[in-house]
Amino acid sequence: MGRVLQPILAGVVLAVVGFASSFAVVLAGLRAVGADQAQATSGLLALCLAMGILGIVLGLRYRMPMSVAWSTPGAALLASIGSDGADHRADYRAALGAFAVTGLLFVLAGLSDRFSRLLHAIPAPLAGAMLAGVLLPLCLAPVQAVVRFPGPAIPIVVAWAVLFRFARRWAVPGALVVAVAVILLTQPRAEHGGGLWPTVTVEAPAFSVGAVVGIAIPLFIVTMASQNVAGMSMLATYGYHPRLRPILTSTGLATIAVAPFGGHAVNLAAITTALAAGPDAHPDRERRWIASVTGGVVYIVLGLSIGLTVSLIAGSPPLLIETVAGLALLATLGSAVQTAVADEGERDAAVVTFVVTASGIAPFGIGAAFWGLAAGLAFRALLGRRRNPATAAQASSSTLSAPGSAPVHEPVSGSAPTPAPEPVSGLTGKPDISR
């Protein structure tokens, strides 16, 4: 039973964290491009259904923990763009057309061998540093929450710490249960006029050059740089090497499908993929796909009950939900840092990648993960250094416990050894990733 229950609970955590931490950003982004409340809620429902179905299908098909999510950076970009004209309906229809074009660009990227080769060329230490920079702000959430909301946050952290000491596999689910209980008992519920069952709205997309240039292309770039590249990095860090083509083509087709209903973009997730692919989802990496499939099911449930879900979660500080995610990702952060600094020849460039990514900057609406990776690669090229074979061999021998087996962390007091991410030679690990 434990072989299935642990990844199922990880999947529940994955979906709740993924939804609760960013649904408000998605609603704000859709409203900014001209959607009314019903249309924005319809878009949220369509995205949840697409995320859930794709998460289930990809997980079952490839037996890998591939979590699918909406584009949170893309929604933030929409909120910054806004609607310029007085005719909000026309602006909204043009935005839907831009969403559909974005999906088409995803499909074209999936069919491109050049894009796959670019991903494959990213060194593993820089990928690990980018991952660590992405995770650091979220892993700081528990500390910030304890200071800003000590009453509700301290019980969550204490529950996690106690369970981590005596029953590690139940630490994160236990923290989530406490968080939900705290929200129900202490936080005022927000009014939500949409009711329990959302109304589905459909609009015919309109296509304009202005919307394609102003929305579709920036949305594509932001989502690819901040989500898909980071998501592939997460998977590669844990030794999973899915083919890129089916991921991009399926998420692209899903984006086209949800556009008339108000959905802006569906993509491979970054942080929730780390929740599913990490050792806390299950010690056996061959069973972690159950977490992403379960997450897909929960996404569908959350979407179908969108009125109640939004009403419950909107009344609580987002930092409380982020606290659970931060606690769940602490081990992943440690592994990413270890990967980033293990090779002395790549350490300086990796540190640059980490610092820029962790800064949270977003020039031109493009997330810090892209700029961190770009800065690290540029600094690496400036130094003109390549991986030292002797250093590589030393790092490999210190992390591999036996040929063909996954390395393990030192046992935590009171817990069994947990498999660590398998070192990889590059972001994707395989040259045929697009086939």
C-alpha positions in Angstrom: 0.0 0.0 0.0 2.9 2.4 0.9 4.3 1.9 -2.6 1.3 3.6 -4.0 0.1 5.9 -1.2 3.3 7.9 -0.9 3.3 9.1 -4.6 -0.4 9.6 -4.5 0.0 12.0 -1.6 2.8 13.7 -3.4 0.5 14.2 -6.3 -2.1 15.8 -4.2 0.5 18.2 -2.7 1.7 18.9 -6.2 -1.7 19.9 -7.6 -2.8 21.9 -4.5 0.5 23.8 -4.4 0.5 24.4 -8.2 -3.1 25.7 -8.2 -3.2 27.7 -5.0 0.1 29.5 -5.5 -0.7 31.1 -8.8 -4.4 30.9 -9.8 -4.8 34.6 -8.8 -2.1 35.5 -11.3 -3.9 33.7 -14.1 -7.2 35.4 -13.3 -5.5 38.8 -13.2 -3.7 38.1 -16.5 -6.9 37.1 -18.3 -8.8 40.1 -16.9 -6.1 42.4 -18.1 -6.5 41.3 -21.7 -10.2 42.0 -21.7 -11.9 38.9 -20.1 -14.8 39.5 -17.8 -15.1 37.5 -14.5 -17.0 34.6 -16.2 -14.6 34.4 -19.1 -11.6 34.4 -16.8 -13.0 31.7 -14.6 -13.8 29.7 -17.8 -10.2 30.0 -18.8 -9.1 28.8 -15.4 -11.3 25.7 -15.8 -10.1 25.0 -19.3 -6.5 25.2 -18.2 -7.1 22.9 -15.2 -8.7 20.3 -17.4 -5.9 20.5 -20.0 -3.2 20.2 -17.3 -5.0 17.3 -15.7 -5.6 15.3 -18.9 -2.0 15.9 -20.2 -0.5 15.0 -16.9 -2.4 11.7 -16.8 -1.7 10.9 -20.5 2.1 11.7 -20.4 2.6 10.0 -17.1 0.9 6.8 -18.1 2.5 6.8 -21.6 6.1 7.4 -20.6 6.1 6.3 -16.9 7.9 9.6 -16.0 6.9 12.3 -13.5 6.0 14.9 -16.1 3.9 17.5 -14.4 2.0 19.9 -16.7 0.9 23.4 -15.6 -0.4 26.7 -16.9 2.2 29.4 -17.7 2.4 31.5 -14.5 5.1 33.8 -16.0 2.9 34.1 -19.1 0.0 35.1 -17.0 2.1 37.7 -15.3 3.2 39.0 -18.7 -0.5 39.3 -19.7 -1.2 41.3 -16.6 1.6 43.7 -17.5 0.5 44.1 -21.1 -3.1 44.8 -20.3 -5.9 45.9 -22.7 -5.3 49.1 -24.5 -8.5 49.6 -26.4 -12.0 50.6 -25.3 -13.6 47.6 -27.0 -12.7 44.9 -24.4 -14.6 42.2 -26.3 -12.5 42.8 -29.4 -9.3 42.9 -27.3 -10.2 39.7 -25.6 -10.9 37.9 -29.0 -7.6 39.1 -30.3 -5.9 37.8 -27.2 -7.5 34.4 -27.7 -6.1 34.4 -31.3 -2.7 35.2 -29.9 -3.0 32.3 -27.4 -3.8 29.9 -30.3 -0.7 31.2 -32.2 1.4 30.6 -29.1 0.3 27.0 -29.1 1.2 26.7 -32.8 4.7 28.1 -32.0 5.1 25.4 -29.3 4.3 22.7 -31.8 6.8 24.1 -34.3 9.5 24.3 -31.6 8.8 20.6 -30.8 9.4 19.7 -34.4 12.7 21.6 -34.4 15.9 19.5 -34.1 17.9 22.7 -33.6 15.9 23.6 -30.4 16.6 20.1 -29.0 20.3 20.4 -29.7 20.4 23.7 -27.9 18.8 22.1 -24.8 21.2 19.2 -25.0 24.2 21.6 -25.0 23.5 23.0 -21.5 26.1 21.7 -19.0 24.7 19.8 -16.0 26.3 22.1 -13.3 24.6 25.2 -14.9 21.3 23.3 -15.1 21.6 22.4 -11.5 22.5 26.0 -10.6 19.4 27.3 -12.5 17.3 24.8 -10.7 18.7 25.9 -7.3 18.0 29.6 -8.2 14.4 28.8 -9.2 13.8 26.9 -6.0 15.5 29.2 -3.5 12.8 31.9 -3.3 10.2 29.3 -2.7 12.3 27.5 -0.1 12.6 30.8 1.8 8.8 31.0 2.1 8.6 29.0 5.4 11.1 31.4 7.0 9.2 34.4 5.8 5.8 32.9 6.8 6.9 32.2 10.4 7.9 35.9 10.8 4.9 37.4 8.9 2.2 35.0 10.0 3.5 33.2 13.1 0.1 31.9 14.3 -0.8 29.8 11.3 2.7 29.2 9.9 4.5 27.8 13.0 2.1 24.8 13.4 2.8 23.9 9.7 6.6 24.1 10.1 6.5 22.2 13.4 4.3 19.4 12.0 6.7 19.1 9.1 9.8 19.0 11.3 8.4 16.4 13.7 7.1 14.1 11.0 10.4 14.6 9.1 12.2 13.3 12.2 10.0 10.3 12.9 8.1 9.5 9.6 9.8 11.3 6.8 7.5 10.2 4.0 4.5 11.8 5.8 6.2 15.1 6.5 5.0 17.0 3.5 1.4 15.5 3.4 1.2 16.2 7.1 2.2 19.8 6.6 -0.4 20.2 3.9 -3.1 18.8 6.1 -2.2 21.2 8.9 -2.1 24.1 6.4 -5.6 23.3 5.1 -6.8 23.0 8.7 -5.3 26.4 9.6 -6.9 28.0 6.5 -10.3 26.6 7.4 -10.1 27.6 11.0 -8.4 31.0 10.9 -8.7 32.6 7.5 -11.8 34.5 6.4 -13.3 33.2 3.2 -13.4 35.4 0.2 -16.7 36.1 -1.6 -16.9 34.5 -5.0 -19.9 35.2 -7.1 -19.3 32.4 -9.7 -20.9 29.6 -7.6 -19.6 26.1 -7.2 -19.8 25.2 -10.9 -18.3 27.7 -13.3 -19.9 28.8 -16.5 -18.0 27.7 -19.6 -17.7 30.6 -22.2 -16.6 30.2 -25.8 -15.4 33.0 -28.0 -14.2 32.8 -31.6 -10.5 33.9 -31.6 -9.6 36.9 -33.8 -6.2 37.2 -35.4 -4.3 40.5 -35.7 -0.7 41.3 -36.3 -0.6 43.5 -33.2 -1.8 40.7 -30.9 0.6 38.2 -32.5 3.6 40.6 -32.0 2.5 42.0 -28.7 1.1 38.9 -27.0 1.8 35.6 -28.8 5.6 36.0 -29.4 6.4 37.3 -25.9 4.1 34.7 -24.3 5.9 31.9 -26.3 9.4 33.2 -25.3 8.5 33.7 -21.7 6.9 30.2 -21.4 9.7 28.4 -23.2 12.5 30.2 -21.2 10.9 30.2 -17.8 8.9 26.9 -17.8 9.8 24.4 -20.5 13.6 24.7 -20.2 13.4 24.7 -16.4 11.0 21.7 -16.5 13.4 19.7 -18.6 16.2 20.7 -16.2 14.2 19.3 -13.3 13.6 16.0 -15.0 17.3 15.7 -16.2 18.5 16.5 -12.7 16.7 13.3 -11.5 17.9 11.2 -14.4 14.7 11.3 -16.5 15.2 12.0 -20.2 11.9 12.3 -22.0 11.7 13.1 -25.6 11.0 16.8 -26.1 8.9 16.5 -29.2 5.8 14.9 -27.7 5.9 17.3 -24.7 6.0 20.4 -26.8 3.6 19.2 -29.5 1.0 17.9 -27.0 1.2 21.1 -24.8 1.0 23.2 -28.0 -2.1 21.4 -29.3 -3.6 21.7 -25.8 -2.9 25.4 -25.8 -4.7 25.8 -29.2 -7.6 23.7 -27.9 -8.2 25.8 -24.7 -7.7 29.2 -26.4 -11.4 29.7 -27.4 -12.4 28.9 -23.7 -10.0 31.5 -22.3 -6.9 29.4 -21.6 -3.6 31.2 -22.4 -0.8 28.6 -22.3 -0.1 25.0 -21.1 3.5 23.8 -20.6 5.8 21.4 -18.9 5.9 22.5 -15.2 9.0 23.5 -13.4 8.5 23.6 -9.6 5.7 21.0 -9.5 7.8 18.7 -11.7 10.4 18.9 -8.9 7.8 17.8 -6.4 6.9 14.8 -8.5 10.4 13.8 -9.6 12.2 14.1 -6.3 12.9 11.3 -3.8 10.2 12.5 -1.4 7.6 11.5 -4.0 8.9 7.9 -3.7 12.3 6.3 -2.9 11.9 4.2 -6.1 12.3 6.5 -9.1 10.4 4.0 -11.2 7.2 4.8 -9.3 7.3 8.6 -9.2 5.2 8.9 -12.3 2.2 8.0 -10.1 2.6 11.4 -8.4 2.2 13.4 -11.7 -0.7 11.2 -12.8 -2.4 11.8 -9.4 -1.7 15.5 -9.7 -3.5 15.4 -13.0 -6.6 13.9 -11.5 -6.6 16.5 -8.7 -6.2 19.3 -11.2 -9.4 18.1 -12.9 -11.2 17.9 -9.6 -10.0 21.5 -8.7 -11.1 22.7 -12.1 -14.6 21.2 -11.9 -15.1 22.7 -8.4 -13.5 26.0 -9.3 -16.0 28.2 -7.5 -15.5 26.5 -4.1 -11.8 26.1 -4.6 -11.2 29.8 -5.4 -13.5 30.8 -2.5 -11.6 28.7 0.0 -8.0 29.5 -1.1 -8.5 33.2 -2.0 -9.2 34.0 1.7 -5.8 32.8 2.8 -2.3 34.4 2.4 -0.6 32.7 -0.6 2.5 32.5 1.6 0.9 29.7 3.7 0.5 27.4 0.7 4.0 28.4 -0.5 5.3 27.3 2.9 4.3 23.8 2.2 5.9 23.9 -1.2 9.1 25.3 0.2 9.3 22.6 2.9 8.7 19.9 0.2 11.5 21.3 -2.0 14.3 21.7 0.6 15.9 18.3 -0.3 15.6 19.1 -4.0 17.4 22.4 -3.4 20.2 20.7 -1.6 20.7 18.2 -4.4 20.6 21.0 -7.0 23.3 22.9 -5.1 25.4 19.8 -4.9 25.2 19.3 -8.7 26.0 22.9 -9.3 29.2 23.0 -7.3 30.6 19.5 -7.6 32.8 20.3 -10.6 35.4 22.9 -9.8 35.9 23.7 -13.4 32.3 24.7 -13.8 31.7 26.2 -10.4 32.3 29.9 -11.1 29.8 29.9 -14.1 27.4 27.8 -12.0 27.5 30.4 -9.2 26.8 33.2 -11.7 23.8 31.2 -13.0 22.5 30.7 -9.5 22.9 34.3 -8.4 21.2 35.8 -11.4 18.4 33.2 -11.3 17.7 33.6 -7.6 17.6 37.4 -8.1 14.1 37.1 -9.6 14.8 39.7 -12.3 12.5 39.7 -15.4 13.6 42.2 -18.0 11.3 42.3 -21.0 8.9 40.1 -19.1 11.3 37.1 -19.4 11.9 35.2 -16.2 15.1 35.0 -14.2 15.7 31.4 -15.0 16.4 32.3 -18.7 18.7 35.2 -17.7 20.5 33.2 -15.1 21.3 30.4 -17.7 22.3 33.0 -20.3 24.6 34.8 -17.8 26.2 31.5 -16.8 26.8 30.4 -20.3 28.3 33.8 -21.2 30.6 33.7 -18.2 31.6 30.2 -19.0 32.5 31.2 -22.6 34.4 34.2 -21.3 36.5 31.9 -19.0 37.0 29.5 -21.8 37.0 26.6 -19.4 35.8 23.1 -20.0 35.0 20.3 -17.7 38.2 18.8 -16.2 38.2 15.0 -16.6 40.0 14.5 -13.4 37.5 16.7 -11.5 34.7 15.0 -13.3 35.9 11.5 -12.3 36.4 12.6 -8.7 32.9 14.1 -8.6 31.4 11.0 -10.1 33.1 8.7 -7.7 31.9 10.8 -4.7 28.3 10.7 -5.8 27.9 7.3 -7.3 27.5 4.5 -4.8 27.9 1.7 -7.4 28.1 1.3 -11.2 24.6 1.6 -12.6 23.0 2.6 -9.3 21.6 5.9 -8.1 23.7 7.8 -5.5 22.2 8.3 -2.1 22.3 11.0 0.5 23.7 10.2 3.9 20.9 8.9 6.1 19.0 11.5 8.1 18.7 10.6 11.7 15.6 8.5 12.0 15.1 8.0 8.3 16.2 5.7 5.6 18.7 6.7 2.9 17.0 8.6 0.1 18.1 8.3 -3.5 19.6 11.5 -4.9 19.3 12.8 -8.4 21.5 10.9 -10.9 24.3 13.1 -12.3 23.8 13.8 -16.0 26.1 14.9 -18.7 23.8 17.7 -19.9 20.3 19.1 -19.5 18.7 16.4 -21.5 21.2 13.6 -21.3 20.3 12.1 -24.7 21.0 13.4 -28.2 17.7 12.0 -29.6 15.4 14.0 -27.3 13.2 15.3 -30.1 12.5 12.0 -31.8 
